[in-house]
């Protein structure tokens, strides 16, 4: 058996080369929002093999302008699966320090906790943790399979910066997530 693609850093591995981690791994990417009167899909993270997504979130680092709908999806260039509700969540005027998170199932909108005031956020429903977990699988044949942030603007140009994070645990021996 040949060794799979390396996962950044050194980890103890089981007999199938899967890293032994207790709290998962985290990868990050920052993006600057641009566009006017358009829907923009920005690749954030590339999935290799099969991973368990433990958490997906974004922190607004520079206040957001016009943003009428935002969501996450998985895209292999021929098919897309929603990670959050594809009609999106309005993010217009979210201030620095605001949190976007996936705390419910794929058919639900992403949650915006706008830091314009203090907030207490409880779990989505009984028995569901703060972050909802999912399994993400790369399309066979080494096809690029990406977690994307999709957002829509009206005719007013948008602005702002968001730093996204994805916590994961590798399931397959080649399971990994990297920033695109």
C-alpha positions in Angstrom: 0.0 0.0 0.0 1.4 3.4 -0.9 1.2 6.3 1.5 -1.6 8.8 0.9 -1.2 12.5 0.3 0.4 14.1 3.4 -1.6 16.1 5.8 0.2 19.3 7.0 2.2 18.8 10.2 3.1 15.5 11.8 0.3 13.3 13.3 0.2 9.8 14.8 -1.6 7.6 12.3 -3.6 4.4 12.5 -3.1 1.3 10.4 -4.9 3.0 7.5 -2.7 6.1 7.6 -5.6 8.2 9.0 -4.3 10.8 11.4 -5.2 10.3 15.0 -6.5 13.6 16.3 -8.9 14.4 19.2 -10.4 17.7 18.4 -10.0 17.9 14.6 -7.9 20.1 12.4 -8.7 23.7 11.3 -8.0 25.4 8.0 -8.6 29.1 7.3 -9.0 31.5 4.4 -9.8 35.3 4.2 -11.6 36.8 1.3 -12.5 40.4 0.2 -16.0 40.8 -1.1 -16.4 42.5 -4.4 -19.1 42.8 -7.1 -22.2 44.8 -7.9 -25.4 43.4 -9.2 -24.1 39.9 -9.3 -23.9 36.5 -7.6 -20.3 35.5 -6.8 -19.0 32.1 -5.9 -15.7 32.0 -4.1 -13.8 28.7 -3.6 -12.6 28.6 0.0 -11.5 25.0 0.8 -10.6 22.0 -1.4 -11.7 18.6 -0.1 -9.5 15.5 -0.7 -11.0 12.1 0.0 -13.6 11.9 2.7 -13.7 14.2 5.8 -16.0 14.9 8.6 -16.7 18.6 8.7 -16.8 19.5 12.4 -17.5 23.2 12.1 -17.8 25.9 9.4 -17.7 29.6 10.3 -16.6 33.0 9.2 -15.6 36.1 11.2 -16.1 39.5 9.6 -12.8 41.4 9.9 -13.8 44.5 7.9 -17.5 45.6 7.9 -19.6 44.3 5.1 -21.4 46.5 2.5 -24.3 45.4 0.3 -24.8 41.6 0.6 -28.4 40.5 0.0 -27.9 36.7 0.2 -25.0 34.4 1.3 -24.6 30.6 1.7 -22.1 27.8 1.5 -22.1 24.9 -1.0 -19.9 22.0 -2.1 -19.0 22.2 -5.8 -17.2 19.7 -8.1 -17.7 21.8 -11.2 -20.5 19.7 -12.5 -22.7 19.3 -9.4 -23.4 21.4 -6.4 -24.7 20.4 -3.0 -25.9 23.0 -0.5 -24.1 23.2 2.8 -26.6 25.9 4.0 -29.9 27.2 2.5 -29.2 28.5 -1.1 -31.7 31.4 -0.8 -29.1 32.8 1.5 -28.8 35.1 4.5 -28.6 38.9 4.2 -25.2 40.1 5.5 -25.5 43.8 4.6 -23.9 46.1 7.3 -22.5 43.2 9.4 -19.8 44.9 11.5 -16.2 43.6 12.2 -16.4 40.9 14.8 -19.7 39.5 13.5 -19.9 35.7 13.2 -21.4 33.6 10.4 -21.9 30.0 11.3 -23.5 26.7 10.2 -25.4 25.6 13.3 -28.3 23.7 11.6 -28.7 21.2 8.8 -28.1 21.9 5.1 -31.6 23.0 4.4 -31.3 25.8 6.9 -29.9 29.3 6.4 -26.5 30.2 7.8 -26.7 32.2 11.0 -25.4 35.7 11.3 -24.5 37.0 14.7 -24.1 40.7 14.0 -21.8 42.2 16.6 -23.7 45.5 16.7 -24.6 44.5 20.3 -24.0 41.7 22.7 -25.4 38.3 21.8 -26.1 35.0 23.5 -26.5 32.1 21.0 -27.8 28.8 22.1 -27.8 25.6 20.2 -30.2 25.3 17.2 -32.4 22.6 18.8 -32.3 20.1 21.5 -29.3 17.8 21.2 -27.7 19.7 18.4 -24.3 21.3 19.2 -23.3 24.8 18.3 -21.9 23.6 15.0 -23.7 21.0 12.8 -21.4 18.3 11.5 -21.5 16.7 8.0 -19.5 14.3 5.9 -17.9 15.9 2.7 -16.7 13.6 -0.1 -14.5 14.5 -3.0 -15.8 13.5 -6.5 -13.8 10.4 -7.7 -11.0 10.7 -10.2 -9.2 13.5 -8.4 -11.8 16.1 -9.5 -11.5 19.4 -7.6 -14.2 19.5 -5.0 -14.5 22.8 -3.2 -16.4 24.4 -0.3 -17.6 27.7 -1.8 -19.0 30.9 -0.3 -21.7 32.2 -2.6 -23.1 35.8 -2.1 -25.3 38.1 -4.0 -25.2 41.9 -4.3 -27.8 44.3 -5.8 -26.7 47.2 -7.9 -24.8 48.8 -5.0 -21.2 47.6 -4.9 -20.3 45.5 -1.8 -17.2 45.7 0.4 -15.8 43.9 3.4 -13.5 41.0 4.5 -14.4 37.7 6.1 -12.0 35.1 7.5 -13.5 31.6 7.1 -12.6 28.5 9.1 -13.4 24.9 8.6 -12.8 22.3 11.3 -12.5 18.7 10.1 -11.5 15.2 10.9 -10.1 13.0 8.1 -12.2 9.9 7.5 -10.4 8.3 4.5 -6.6 7.7 4.5 -6.3 10.6 2.1 -8.9 12.8 3.8 -7.8 16.4 3.9 -8.9 20.0 3.6 -6.8 22.8 2.2 -7.4 26.5 1.6 -7.8 27.3 -2.2 
